[in-house]
């Protein structure tokens, strides 16, 4: 097996990068491995597009942004597209955790030895690729608003605290929106909507009923809420078991249109994108993922 290891040294903290070096050293004992360290994430797409078809497996060592760029590069390879394995660094790693990837060197090596694979969908929003989530509403900008020094100190907890603050302080901000879900129209007031390719968003476990890897996209929206609703939902987020609440609706989707008369900004995979309306579909292309032993976390 020929492996290409792509490492973003700006993701994560020192001891995580020591693990990357250990993983690289162990892999070189058994496989043909090339390694590259890339600090500027925009360059990752070009590297994967230009060299990816020379390999059987690409290991993305980084956070959600790094994974996003690697997958975008993979989708531009027409033939001999390699499989993907993620060695997560940093705070959230939503997409990686959904597929069971861990920061354990030994578990990662076992997965590579087993070499089992599955295919996953990639989402399209207004003809642009997204890997993990499209979000809009009151807490969709949490990843942008959490100060970097707070993330360094609190790690994943920073998102919990900041998200709780946003939900309670903005509980009266609700937007009249229209969702056309697989051809069916729903009009409602929403505080937040999420279109997900995994069960996790911003460090939060959103869907409580996801017990195995589900390749379909999910729409989750939060209807008009008061403070009591917010507190109930926040408590479920803190327990990390997903949300069960009558004002939180989830649908499996293959085509979705989101519209609103109000100005609502959408975020794609942690990057501010554009305002509504949005059209979301599943891409015809799929990414081949290497399975972890034990499956989804």
HUNOR-V220970 format. One record per backbone hydrogen bond with DSSP energy under -1.0 kcal/mol. CO is the residue of the C=O (numbers start at 1). NH is the residue of the N-H. If there is no record, write none. Layout:
# HUNOR-V220970
CO;NH, CO;NH
This chain:
# HUNOR-V220970
1;32, 2;56, 2;57, 3;34, 4;59, 5;36, 6;61, 7;38, 8;11, 13;16, 13;17, 14;18, 15;19, 16;20, 17;21, 18;22, 19;23, 20;24, 21;25, 22;26, 23;27, 24;28, 27;30, 27;31, 32;3, 34;5, 36;7, 40;43, 41;44, 43;47, 44;48, 45;49, 46;50, 47;51, 48;52, 51;54, 52;55, 56;83, 57;4, 58;85, 59;6, 60;87, 61;8, 62;89, 63;67, 64;68, 65;69, 66;70, 67;71, 68;72, 69;73, 70;74, 71;75, 73;76, 74;77, 83;58, 84;290, 85;60, 93;97, 94;98, 95;99, 96;101, 97;100, 97;297, 104;108, 105;109, 106;110, 107;111, 108;112, 109;113, 110;114, 111;115, 116;291, 118;289, 120;287, 122;283, 123;130, 124;281, 125;128, 128;125, 130;123, 132;197, 133;269, 134;195, 135;267, 136;193, 139;142, 141;145, 142;146, 147;151, 148;152, 149;153, 150;154, 151;155, 154;157, 155;158, 156;159, 156;160, 157;161, 158;162, 159;163, 160;164, 161;165, 162;166, 163;167, 164;168, 165;169, 166;170, 170;173, 172;174, 175;190, 177;188, 178;259, 179;186, 180;257, 181;184, 184;181, 186;179, 188;177, 189;224, 190;175, 191;138, 192;222, 193;136, 194;220, 195;134, 196;218, 199;206, 199;207, 201;204, 204;201, 206;243, 209;211, 217;253, 218;196, 219;251, 220;194, 221;249, 222;191, 222;192, 226;230, 227;231, 228;232, 229;233, 230;234, 231;235, 232;236, 233;237, 234;238, 235;239, 236;240, 236;241, 245;248, 247;223, 249;221, 251;219, 255;182, 256;280, 257;180, 258;278, 259;178, 264;276, 266;273, 267;135, 268;271, 271;268, 274;266, 278;258, 279;126, 280;256, 281;124, 287;120, 288;84, 289;118, 292;295
